Amino acid sequence: MPTSEISQILEQHHEPLLQDWMKLQLAALGRRLAPQDESNLQSNSREFLTLFRQGMLSGDSKDVNTSAWAPAREFLASPGT
């Protein structure tokens, strides 16, 4: 699937993807989070999906070491994410 198609899918289906991903993350934890923690998880997940889509839009989906992917790499490397 071409990068542009993946980016388009991520943009068009951002909310359902986020909701499904949240369900999977919460299920993997095996316990219920406090409302503020769940809100933080959702915020971080939303931000990562946005950064991931931006990296995909760069057209270089095979090399995440390019500068277009720097924001996503920095987000993942930051404490608390």
PyMOL Python script that loads the backbone (N, CA, C, O; Angstrom):
from pymol import cmd

cmd.read_pdbstr("""\
ATOM      1  N   MET A   1       0.860  -1.177   0.000  1.00  0.00           N
ATOM      2  CA  MET A   1       0.000   0.000   0.000  1.00  0.00           C
ATOM      3  C   MET A   1       0.906   1.238   0.000  1.00  0.00           C
ATOM      4  O   MET A   1       1.791   1.356   0.847  1.00  0.00           O
ATOM      5  N   PRO A   2       0.690   2.148  -0.933  1.00  0.00           N
ATOM      6  CA  PRO A   2       1.505   3.366  -0.979  1.00  0.00           C
ATOM      7  C   PRO A   2       1.346   4.218   0.278  1.00  0.00           C
ATOM      8  O   PRO A   2       0.303   4.229   0.930  1.00  0.00           O
ATOM      9  N   THR A   3       2.427   4.928   0.587  1.00  0.00           N
ATOM     10  CA  THR A   3       2.463   5.779   1.769  1.00  0.00           C
ATOM     11  C   THR A   3       1.312   6.773   1.798  1.00  0.00           C
ATOM     12  O   THR A   3       0.726   7.021   2.851  1.00  0.00           O
ATOM     13  N   SER A   4       0.987   7.343   0.635  1.00  0.00           N
ATOM     14  CA  SER A   4      -0.086   8.336   0.588  1.00  0.00           C
ATOM     15  C   SER A   4      -1.429   7.730   0.995  1.00  0.00           C
ATOM     16  O   SER A   4      -2.254   8.401   1.615  1.00  0.00           O
ATOM     17  N   GLU A   5      -1.646   6.470   0.648  1.00  0.00           N
ATOM     18  CA  GLU A   5      -2.893   5.809   1.031  1.00  0.00           C
ATOM     19  C   GLU A   5      -2.947   5.592   2.540  1.00  0.00           C
ATOM     20  O   GLU A   5      -3.993   5.784   3.161  1.00  0.00           O
ATOM     21  N   ILE A   6      -1.833   5.195   3.122  1.00  0.00           N
ATOM     22  CA  ILE A   6      -1.794   4.992   4.569  1.00  0.00           C
ATOM     23  C   ILE A   6      -2.050   6.310   5.282  1.00  0.00           C
ATOM     24  O   ILE A   6      -2.810   6.359   6.248  1.00  0.00           O
ATOM     25  N   SER A   7      -1.420   7.375   4.810  1.00  0.00           N
ATOM     26  CA  SER A   7      -1.632   8.697   5.403  1.00  0.00           C
ATOM     27  C   SER A   7      -3.088   9.112   5.301  1.00  0.00           C
ATOM     28  O   SER A   7      -3.648   9.671   6.244  1.00  0.00           O
ATOM     29  N   GLN A   8      -3.693   8.842   4.171  1.00  0.00           N
ATOM     30  CA  GLN A   8      -5.093   9.199   3.962  1.00  0.00           C
ATOM     31  C   GLN A   8      -5.999   8.402   4.908  1.00  0.00           C
ATOM     32  O   GLN A   8      -6.943   8.953   5.473  1.00  0.00           O
ATOM     33  N   ILE A   9      -5.713   7.123   5.077  1.00  0.00           N
ATOM     34  CA  ILE A   9      -6.489   6.293   5.995  1.00  0.00           C
ATOM     35  C   ILE A   9      -6.354   6.819   7.424  1.00  0.00           C
ATOM     36  O   ILE A   9      -7.338   6.910   8.158  1.00  0.00           O
ATOM     37  N   LEU A  10      -5.115   7.165   7.810  1.00  0.00           N
ATOM     38  CA  LEU A  10      -4.883   7.694   9.155  1.00  0.00           C
ATOM     39  C   LEU A  10      -5.637   8.996   9.379  1.00  0.00           C
ATOM     40  O   LEU A  10      -6.151   9.243  10.470  1.00  0.00           O
ATOM     41  N   GLU A  11      -5.701   9.821   8.353  1.00  0.00           N
ATOM     42  CA  GLU A  11      -6.416  11.098   8.486  1.00  0.00           C
ATOM     43  C   GLU A  11      -7.929  10.892   8.520  1.00  0.00           C
ATOM     44  O   GLU A  11      -8.618  11.454   9.371  1.00  0.00           O
ATOM     45  N   GLN A  12      -8.437  10.092   7.601  1.00  0.00           N
ATOM     46  CA  GLN A  12      -9.883   9.906   7.486  1.00  0.00           C
ATOM     47  C   GLN A  12     -10.471   9.120   8.652  1.00  0.00           C
ATOM     48  O   GLN A  12     -11.626   9.325   9.023  1.00  0.00           O
ATOM     49  N   HIS A  13      -9.689   8.236   9.220  1.00  0.00           N
ATOM     50  CA  HIS A  13     -10.212   7.346  10.264  1.00  0.00           C
ATOM     51  C   HIS A  13      -9.494   7.548  11.591  1.00  0.00           C
ATOM     52  O   HIS A  13      -9.383   6.620  12.392  1.00  0.00           O
ATOM     53  N   HIS A  14      -9.013   8.752  11.818  1.00  0.00           N
ATOM     54  CA  HIS A  14      -8.228   9.063  13.013  1.00  0.00           C
ATOM     55  C   HIS A  14      -8.970   8.699  14.299  1.00  0.00           C
ATOM     56  O   HIS A  14      -8.423   7.992  15.146  1.00  0.00           O
ATOM     57  N   GLU A  15     -10.184   9.163  14.451  1.00  0.00           N
ATOM     58  CA  GLU A  15     -10.930   8.921  15.697  1.00  0.00           C
ATOM     59  C   GLU A  15     -11.249   7.445  15.922  1.00  0.00           C
ATOM     60  O   GLU A  15     -11.012   6.950  17.024  1.00  0.00           O
ATOM     61  N   PRO A  16     -11.780   6.712  14.927  1.00  0.00           N
ATOM     62  CA  PRO A  16     -12.026   5.283  15.171  1.00  0.00           C
ATOM     63  C   PRO A  16     -10.745   4.502  15.467  1.00  0.00           C
ATOM     64  O   PRO A  16     -10.743   3.598  16.303  1.00  0.00           O
ATOM     65  N   LEU A  17      -9.648   4.857  14.775  1.00  0.00           N
ATOM     66  CA  LEU A  17      -8.372   4.203  15.056  1.00  0.00           C
ATOM     67  C   LEU A  17      -7.930   4.485  16.489  1.00  0.00           C
ATOM     68  O   LEU A  17      -7.485   3.584  17.199  1.00  0.00           O
ATOM     69  N   LEU A  18      -8.056   5.729  16.903  1.00  0.00           N
ATOM     70  CA  LEU A  18      -7.680   6.109  18.264  1.00  0.00           C
ATOM     71  C   LEU A  18      -8.530   5.358  19.278  1.00  0.00           C
ATOM     72  O   LEU A  18      -8.000   4.826  20.253  1.00  0.00           O
ATOM     73  N   GLN A  19      -9.831   5.309  19.063  1.00  0.00           N
ATOM     74  CA  GLN A  19     -10.724   4.617  20.002  1.00  0.00           C
ATOM     75  C   GLN A  19     -10.386   3.131  20.101  1.00  0.00           C
ATOM     76  O   GLN A  19     -10.336   2.574  21.198  1.00  0.00           O
ATOM     77  N   ASP A  20     -10.154   2.492  18.953  1.00  0.00           N
ATOM     78  CA  ASP A  20      -9.811   1.066  18.965  1.00  0.00           C
ATOM     79  C   ASP A  20      -8.464   0.832  19.638  1.00  0.00           C
ATOM     80  O   ASP A  20      -8.300  -0.118  20.403  1.00  0.00           O
ATOM     81  N   TRP A  21      -7.506   1.702  19.349  1.00  0.00           N
ATOM     82  CA  TRP A  21      -6.182   1.563  19.953  1.00  0.00           C
ATOM     83  C   TRP A  21      -6.267   1.755  21.466  1.00  0.00           C
ATOM     84  O   TRP A  21      -5.606   1.045  22.224  1.00  0.00           O
ATOM     85  N   MET A  22      -7.075   2.710  21.900  1.00  0.00           N
ATOM     86  CA  MET A  22      -7.265   2.933  23.341  1.00  0.00           C
ATOM     87  C   MET A  22      -7.833   1.680  23.997  1.00  0.00           C
ATOM     88  O   MET A  22      -7.368   1.270  25.060  1.00  0.00           O
ATOM     89  N   LYS A  23      -8.827   1.076  23.376  1.00  0.00           N
ATOM     90  CA  LYS A  23      -9.424  -0.145  23.936  1.00  0.00           C
ATOM     91  C   LYS A  23      -8.375  -1.243  24.085  1.00  0.00           C
ATOM     92  O   LYS A  23      -8.328  -1.934  25.103  1.00  0.00           O
ATOM     93  N   LEU A  24      -7.539  -1.397  23.067  1.00  0.00           N
ATOM     94  CA  LEU A  24      -6.502  -2.422  23.109  1.00  0.00           C
ATOM     95  C   LEU A  24      -5.455  -2.126  24.185  1.00  0.00           C
ATOM     96  O   LEU A  24      -5.017  -3.031  24.894  1.00  0.00           O
ATOM     97  N   GLN A  25      -5.062  -0.871  24.303  1.00  0.00           N
ATOM     98  CA  GLN A  25      -4.079  -0.503  25.326  1.00  0.00           C
ATOM     99  C   GLN A  25      -4.634  -0.727  26.730  1.00  0.00           C
ATOM    100  O   GLN A  25      -3.946  -1.258  27.602  1.00  0.00           O
ATOM    101  N   LEU A  26      -5.877  -0.321  26.939  1.00  0.00           N
ATOM    102  CA  LEU A  26      -6.494  -0.486  28.260  1.00  0.00           C
ATOM    103  C   LEU A  26      -6.675  -1.963  28.592  1.00  0.00           C
ATOM    104  O   LEU A  26      -6.478  -2.372  29.736  1.00  0.00           O
ATOM    105  N   ALA A  27      -7.048  -2.756  27.604  1.00  0.00           N
ATOM    106  CA  ALA A  27      -7.203  -4.196  27.827  1.00  0.00           C
ATOM    107  C   ALA A  27      -5.857  -4.844  28.144  1.00  0.00           C
ATOM    108  O   ALA A  27      -5.778  -5.750  28.973  1.00  0.00           O
ATOM    109  N   ALA A  28      -4.803  -4.376  27.482  1.00  0.00           N
ATOM    110  CA  ALA A  28      -3.466  -4.935  27.727  1.00  0.00           C
ATOM    111  C   ALA A  28      -2.977  -4.624  29.136  1.00  0.00           C
ATOM    112  O   ALA A  28      -2.206  -5.394  29.709  1.00  0.00           O
ATOM    113  N   LEU A  29      -3.415  -3.515  29.689  1.00  0.00           N
ATOM    114  CA  LEU A  29      -3.023  -3.164  31.056  1.00  0.00           C
ATOM    115  C   LEU A  29      -3.638  -4.119  32.075  1.00  0.00           C
ATOM    116  O   LEU A  29      -3.057  -4.387  33.127  1.00  0.00           O
ATOM    117  N   GLY A  30      -4.807  -4.621  31.748  1.00  0.00           N
ATOM    118  CA  GLY A  30      -5.466  -5.561  32.640  1.00  0.00           C
ATOM    119  C   GLY A  30      -6.076  -4.936  33.874  1.00  0.00           C
ATOM    120  O   GLY A  30      -6.480  -5.648  34.793  1.00  0.00           O
ATOM    121  N   ARG A  31      -6.149  -3.631  33.910  1.00  0.00           N
ATOM    122  CA  ARG A  31      -6.766  -2.943  35.047  1.00  0.00           C
ATOM    123  C   ARG A  31      -7.324  -1.613  34.568  1.00  0.00           C
ATOM    124  O   ARG A  31      -6.979  -1.124  33.493  1.00  0.00           O
ATOM    125  N   ARG A  32      -8.165  -1.059  35.365  1.00  0.00           N
ATOM    126  CA  ARG A  32      -8.777   0.229  35.028  1.00  0.00           C
ATOM    127  C   ARG A  32      -7.854   1.352  35.482  1.00  0.00           C
ATOM    128  O   ARG A  32      -7.265   1.288  36.561  1.00  0.00           O
ATOM    129  N   LEU A  33      -7.734   2.379  34.647  1.00  0.00           N
ATOM    130  CA  LEU A  33      -6.935   3.548  34.998  1.00  0.00           C
ATOM    131  C   LEU A  33      -7.797   4.613  35.656  1.00  0.00           C
ATOM    132  O   LEU A  33      -9.008   4.672  35.442  1.00  0.00           O
ATOM    133  N   ALA A  34      -7.164   5.439  36.445  1.00  0.00           N
ATOM    134  CA  ALA A  34      -7.844   6.612  36.989  1.00  0.00           C
ATOM    135  C   ALA A  34      -8.216   7.508  35.812  1.00  0.00           C
ATOM    136  O   ALA A  34      -7.509   7.517  34.804  1.00  0.00           O
ATOM    137  N   PRO A  35      -9.307   8.260  35.918  1.00  0.00           N
ATOM    138  CA  PRO A  35      -9.738   9.103  34.798  1.00  0.00           C
ATOM    139  C   PRO A  35      -8.639  10.016  34.238  1.00  0.00           C
ATOM    140  O   PRO A  35      -8.531  10.175  33.022  1.00  0.00           O
ATOM    141  N   GLN A  36      -7.834  10.609  35.107  1.00  0.00           N
ATOM    142  CA  GLN A  36      -6.771  11.501  34.625  1.00  0.00           C
ATOM    143  C   GLN A  36      -5.702  10.710  33.864  1.00  0.00           C
ATOM    144  O   GLN A  36      -5.182  11.187  32.854  1.00  0.00           O
ATOM    145  N   ASP A  37      -5.374   9.514  34.339  1.00  0.00           N
ATOM    146  CA  ASP A  37      -4.386   8.678  33.657  1.00  0.00           C
ATOM    147  C   ASP A  37      -4.901   8.223  32.294  1.00  0.00           C
ATOM    148  O   ASP A  37      -4.149   8.178  31.321  1.00  0.00           O
ATOM    149  N   GLU A  38      -6.190   7.886  32.232  1.00  0.00           N
ATOM    150  CA  GLU A  38      -6.777   7.485  30.958  1.00  0.00           C
ATOM    151  C   GLU A  38      -6.796   8.661  29.986  1.00  0.00           C
ATOM    152  O   GLU A  38      -6.565   8.493  28.788  1.00  0.00           O
ATOM    153  N   SER A  39      -7.069   9.836  30.507  1.00  0.00           N
ATOM    154  CA  SER A  39      -7.048  11.045  29.675  1.00  0.00           C
ATOM    155  C   SER A  39      -5.646  11.309  29.139  1.00  0.00           C
ATOM    156  O   SER A  39      -5.486  11.672  27.973  1.00  0.00           O
ATOM    157  N   ASN A  40      -4.628  11.128  29.983  1.00  0.00           N
ATOM    158  CA  ASN A  40      -3.240  11.300  29.547  1.00  0.00           C
ATOM    159  C   ASN A  40      -2.863  10.283  28.482  1.00  0.00           C
ATOM    160  O   ASN A  40      -2.199  10.617  27.501  1.00  0.00           O
ATOM    161  N   LEU A  41      -3.291   9.039  28.679  1.00  0.00           N
ATOM    162  CA  LEU A  41      -3.022   7.991  27.692  1.00  0.00           C
ATOM    163  C   LEU A  41      -3.657   8.341  26.352  1.00  0.00           C
ATOM    164  O   LEU A  41      -3.038   8.181  25.300  1.00  0.00           O
ATOM    165  N   GLN A  42      -4.892   8.819  26.400  1.00  0.00           N
ATOM    166  CA  GLN A  42      -5.580   9.181  25.164  1.00  0.00           C
ATOM    167  C   GLN A  42      -4.890  10.363  24.482  1.00  0.00           C
ATOM    168  O   GLN A  42      -4.737  10.371  23.261  1.00  0.00           O
ATOM    169  N   SER A  43      -4.481  11.339  25.249  1.00  0.00           N
ATOM    170  CA  SER A  43      -3.796  12.502  24.696  1.00  0.00           C
ATOM    171  C   SER A  43      -2.472  12.099  24.049  1.00  0.00           C
ATOM    172  O   SER A  43      -2.156  12.543  22.945  1.00  0.00           O
ATOM    173  N   ASN A  44      -1.704  11.261  24.733  1.00  0.00           N
ATOM    174  CA  ASN A  44      -0.440  10.786  24.169  1.00  0.00           C
ATOM    175  C   ASN A  44      -0.660   9.943  22.923  1.00  0.00           C
ATOM    176  O   ASN A  44       0.091  10.052  21.953  1.00  0.00           O
ATOM    177  N   SER A  45      -1.676   9.113  22.949  1.00  0.00           N
ATOM    178  CA  SER A  45      -1.981   8.272  21.788  1.00  0.00           C
ATOM    179  C   SER A  45      -2.398   9.122  20.599  1.00  0.00           C
ATOM    180  O   SER A  45      -1.974   8.868  19.471  1.00  0.00           O
ATOM    181  N   ARG A  46      -3.222  10.122  20.845  1.00  0.00           N
ATOM    182  CA  ARG A  46      -3.667  11.031  19.785  1.00  0.00           C
ATOM    183  C   ARG A  46      -2.458  11.771  19.179  1.00  0.00           C
ATOM    184  O   ARG A  46      -2.337  11.890  17.960  1.00  0.00           O
ATOM    185  N   GLU A  47      -1.583  12.256  20.046  1.00  0.00           N
ATOM    186  CA  GLU A  47      -0.407  12.984  19.560  1.00  0.00           C
ATOM    187  C   GLU A  47       0.495  12.076  18.735  1.00  0.00           C
ATOM    188  O   GLU A  47       1.000  12.480  17.688  1.00  0.00           O
ATOM    189  N   PHE A  48       0.698  10.835  19.211  1.00  0.00           N
ATOM    190  CA  PHE A  48       1.545   9.919  18.448  1.00  0.00           C
ATOM    191  C   PHE A  48       0.945   9.606  17.088  1.00  0.00           C
ATOM    192  O   PHE A  48       1.663   9.599  16.088  1.00  0.00           O
ATOM    193  N   LEU A  49      -0.352   9.349  17.029  1.00  0.00           N
ATOM    194  CA  LEU A  49      -0.979   9.079  15.728  1.00  0.00           C
ATOM    195  C   LEU A  49      -0.795  10.260  14.771  1.00  0.00           C
ATOM    196  O   LEU A  49      -0.556  10.065  13.579  1.00  0.00           O
ATOM    197  N   THR A  50      -0.905  11.465  15.289  1.00  0.00           N
ATOM    198  CA  THR A  50      -0.706  12.664  14.469  1.00  0.00           C
ATOM    199  C   THR A  50       0.733  12.737  13.970  1.00  0.00           C
ATOM    200  O   THR A  50       0.967  12.998  12.790  1.00  0.00           O
ATOM    201  N   LEU A  51       1.693  12.510  14.853  1.00  0.00           N
ATOM    202  CA  LEU A  51       3.103  12.551  14.462  1.00  0.00           C
ATOM    203  C   LEU A  51       3.450  11.432  13.492  1.00  0.00           C
ATOM    204  O   LEU A  51       4.242  11.623  12.570  1.00  0.00           O
ATOM    205  N   PHE A  52       2.854  10.264  13.705  1.00  0.00           N
ATOM    206  CA  PHE A  52       3.069   9.134  12.800  1.00  0.00           C
ATOM    207  C   PHE A  52       2.547   9.469  11.402  1.00  0.00           C
ATOM    208  O   PHE A  52       3.219   9.219  10.401  1.00  0.00           O
ATOM    209  N   ARG A  53       1.354  10.032  11.349  1.00  0.00           N
ATOM    210  CA  ARG A  53       0.782  10.415  10.050  1.00  0.00           C
ATOM    211  C   ARG A  53       1.663  11.455   9.373  1.00  0.00           C
ATOM    212  O   ARG A  53       1.875  11.383   8.162  1.00  0.00           O
ATOM    213  N   GLN A  54       2.172  12.407  10.117  1.00  0.00           N
ATOM    214  CA  GLN A  54       3.045  13.427   9.540  1.00  0.00           C
ATOM    215  C   GLN A  54       4.321  12.794   8.977  1.00  0.00           C
ATOM    216  O   GLN A  54       4.796  13.184   7.911  1.00  0.00           O
ATOM    217  N   GLY A  55       4.862  11.831   9.692  1.00  0.00           N
ATOM    218  CA  GLY A  55       6.031  11.116   9.175  1.00  0.00           C
ATOM    219  C   GLY A  55       5.710  10.376   7.893  1.00  0.00           C
ATOM    220  O   GLY A  55       6.508  10.367   6.956  1.00  0.00           O
ATOM    221  N   MET A  56       4.536   9.753   7.851  1.00  0.00           N
ATOM    222  CA  MET A  56       4.118   9.043   6.641  1.00  0.00           C
ATOM    223  C   MET A  56       3.935  10.003   5.473  1.00  0.00           C
ATOM    224  O   MET A  56       4.247   9.662   4.332  1.00  0.00           O
ATOM    225  N   LEU A  57       3.435  11.193   5.751  1.00  0.00           N
ATOM    226  CA  LEU A  57       3.227  12.182   4.686  1.00  0.00           C
ATOM    227  C   LEU A  57       4.532  12.624   4.044  1.00  0.00           C
ATOM    228  O   LEU A  57       4.528  13.133   2.923  1.00  0.00           O
ATOM    229  N   SER A  58       5.647  12.438   4.739  1.00  0.00           N
ATOM    230  CA  SER A  58       6.942  12.836   4.183  1.00  0.00           C
ATOM    231  C   SER A  58       7.300  11.988   2.970  1.00  0.00           C
ATOM    232  O   SER A  58       8.161  12.369   2.177  1.00  0.00           O
ATOM    233  N   GLY A  59       6.648  10.850   2.821  1.00  0.00           N
ATOM    234  CA  GLY A  59       6.917   9.981   1.686  1.00  0.00           C
ATOM    235  C   GLY A  59       8.050   9.009   1.941  1.00  0.00           C
ATOM    236  O   GLY A  59       8.342   8.172   1.087  1.00  0.00           O
ATOM    237  N   ASP A  60       8.687   9.095   3.078  1.00  0.00           N
ATOM    238  CA  ASP A  60       9.807   8.217   3.386  1.00  0.00           C
ATOM    239  C   ASP A  60       9.431   7.293   4.533  1.00  0.00           C
ATOM    240  O   ASP A  60       9.920   7.439   5.653  1.00  0.00           O
ATOM    241  N   SER A  61       8.561   6.346   4.239  1.00  0.00           N
ATOM    242  CA  SER A  61       8.075   5.449   5.290  1.00  0.00           C
ATOM    243  C   SER A  61       9.040   4.307   5.574  1.00  0.00           C
ATOM    244  O   SER A  61       8.856   3.571   6.543  1.00  0.00           O
ATOM    245  N   LYS A  62      10.063   4.151   4.747  1.00  0.00           N
ATOM    246  CA  LYS A  62      11.003   3.043   4.938  1.00  0.00           C
ATOM    247  C   LYS A  62      12.185   3.406   5.832  1.00  0.00           C
ATOM    248  O   LYS A  62      12.893   2.522   6.314  1.00  0.00           O
ATOM    249  N   ASP A  63      12.399   4.697   6.055  1.00  0.00           N
ATOM    250  CA  ASP A  63      13.529   5.115   6.874  1.00  0.00           C
ATOM    251  C   ASP A  63      13.062   6.124   7.912  1.00  0.00           C
ATOM    252  O   ASP A  63      12.945   7.317   7.633  1.00  0.00           O
ATOM    253  N   VAL A  64      12.801   5.628   9.105  1.00  0.00           N
ATOM    254  CA  VAL A  64      12.306   6.501  10.170  1.00  0.00           C
ATOM    255  C   VAL A  64      13.427   7.313  10.812  1.00  0.00           C
ATOM    256  O   VAL A  64      13.194   8.035  11.780  1.00  0.00           O
ATOM    257  N   ASN A  65      14.628   7.198  10.282  1.00  0.00           N
ATOM    258  CA  ASN A  65      15.749   7.988  10.791  1.00  0.00           C
ATOM    259  C   ASN A  65      15.894   9.317  10.063  1.00  0.00           C
ATOM    260  O   ASN A  65      16.810  10.083  10.364  1.00  0.00           O
ATOM    261  N   THR A  66      15.011   9.608   9.113  1.00  0.00           N
ATOM    262  CA  THR A  66      15.067  10.881   8.404  1.00  0.00           C
ATOM    263  C   THR A  66      14.516  11.987   9.302  1.00  0.00           C
ATOM    264  O   THR A  66      13.867  11.723  10.314  1.00  0.00           O
ATOM    265  N   SER A  67      14.788  13.222   8.909  1.00  0.00           N
ATOM    266  CA  SER A  67      14.350  14.364   9.719  1.00  0.00           C
ATOM    267  C   SER A  67      12.830  14.462   9.800  1.00  0.00           C
ATOM    268  O   SER A  67      12.302  14.992  10.778  1.00  0.00           O
ATOM    269  N   ALA A  68      12.119  13.963   8.796  1.00  0.00           N
ATOM    270  CA  ALA A  68      10.653  14.026   8.818  1.00  0.00           C
ATOM    271  C   ALA A  68      10.072  13.226   9.974  1.00  0.00           C
ATOM    272  O   ALA A  68       8.973  13.515  10.447  1.00  0.00           O
ATOM    273  N   TRP A  69      10.803  12.229  10.425  1.00  0.00           N
ATOM    274  CA  TRP A  69      10.338  11.373  11.510  1.00  0.00           C
ATOM    275  C   TRP A  69      10.848  11.827  12.876  1.00  0.00           C
ATOM    276  O   TRP A  69      10.493  11.230  13.893  1.00  0.00           O
ATOM    277  N   ALA A  70      11.673  12.875  12.916  1.00  0.00           N
ATOM    278  CA  ALA A  70      12.260  13.336  14.178  1.00  0.00           C
ATOM    279  C   ALA A  70      11.211  13.636  15.251  1.00  0.00           C
ATOM    280  O   ALA A  70      11.396  13.222  16.396  1.00  0.00           O
ATOM    281  N   PRO A  71      10.113  14.341  14.929  1.00  0.00           N
ATOM    282  CA  PRO A  71       9.119  14.602  15.984  1.00  0.00           C
ATOM    283  C   PRO A  71       8.537  13.318  16.599  1.00  0.00           C
ATOM    284  O   PRO A  71       8.320  13.256  17.809  1.00  0.00           O
ATOM    285  N   ALA A  72       8.289  12.314  15.784  1.00  0.00           N
ATOM    286  CA  ALA A  72       7.751  11.049  16.305  1.00  0.00           C
ATOM    287  C   ALA A  72       8.802  10.343  17.166  1.00  0.00           C
ATOM    288  O   ALA A  72       8.480   9.816  18.231  1.00  0.00           O
ATOM    289  N   ARG A  73      10.056  10.332  16.708  1.00  0.00           N
ATOM    290  CA  ARG A  73      11.119   9.709  17.500  1.00  0.00           C
ATOM    291  C   ARG A  73      11.295  10.421  18.838  1.00  0.00           C
ATOM    292  O   ARG A  73      11.436   9.775  19.877  1.00  0.00           O
ATOM    293  N   GLU A  74      11.286  11.745  18.808  1.00  0.00           N
ATOM    294  CA  GLU A  74      11.452  12.526  20.040  1.00  0.00           C
ATOM    295  C   GLU A  74      10.295  12.290  21.003  1.00  0.00           C
ATOM    296  O   GLU A  74      10.494  12.200  22.215  1.00  0.00           O
ATOM    297  N   PHE A  75       9.094  12.192  20.458  1.00  0.00           N
ATOM    298  CA  PHE A  75       7.929  11.928  21.303  1.00  0.00           C
ATOM    299  C   PHE A  75       8.075  10.590  22.004  1.00  0.00           C
ATOM    300  O   PHE A  75       7.830  10.480  23.206  1.00  0.00           O
ATOM    301  N   LEU A  76       8.474   9.572  21.252  1.00  0.00           N
ATOM    302  CA  LEU A  76       8.614   8.241  21.832  1.00  0.00           C
ATOM    303  C   LEU A  76       9.748   8.168  22.851  1.00  0.00           C
ATOM    304  O   LEU A  76       9.690   7.381  23.796  1.00  0.00           O
ATOM    305  N   ALA A  77      10.763   8.980  22.660  1.00  0.00           N
ATOM    306  CA  ALA A  77      11.910   8.979  23.562  1.00  0.00           C
ATOM    307  C   ALA A  77      11.697   9.820  24.807  1.00  0.00           C
ATOM    308  O   ALA A  77      12.449   9.707  25.774  1.00  0.00           O
ATOM    309  N   SER A  78      10.675  10.661  24.786  1.00  0.00           N
ATOM    310  CA  SER A  78      10.464  11.572  25.918  1.00  0.00           C
ATOM    311  C   SER A  78       9.882  10.822  27.117  1.00  0.00           C
ATOM    312  O   SER A  78       9.077   9.905  26.953  1.00  0.00           O
ATOM    313  N   PRO A  79      10.292  11.217  28.312  1.00  0.00           N
ATOM    314  CA  PRO A  79       9.762  10.584  29.525  1.00  0.00           C
ATOM    315  C   PRO A  79       8.245  10.814  29.646  1.00  0.00           C
ATOM    316  O   PRO A  79       7.728  11.873  29.290  1.00  0.00           O
ATOM    317  N   GLY A  80       7.583   9.831  30.136  1.00  0.00           N
ATOM    318  CA  GLY A  80       6.150   9.969  30.387  1.00  0.00           C
ATOM    319  C   GLY A  80       5.277   9.619  29.206  1.00  0.00           C
ATOM    320  O   GLY A  80       4.058   9.769  29.282  1.00  0.00           O
ATOM    321  N   THR A  81       5.871   9.151  28.099  1.00  0.00           N
ATOM    322  CA  THR A  81       5.052   8.743  26.958  1.00  0.00           C
ATOM    323  C   THR A  81       5.117   7.248  26.800  1.00  0.00           C
ATOM    324  O   THR A  81       4.494   6.695  25.894  1.00  0.00           O
TER     325      THR A  81
END
""", "prot")
cmd.dss("prot")
cmd.show_as("cartoon", "prot")
cmd.util.cbc("prot")
cmd.orient("prot")
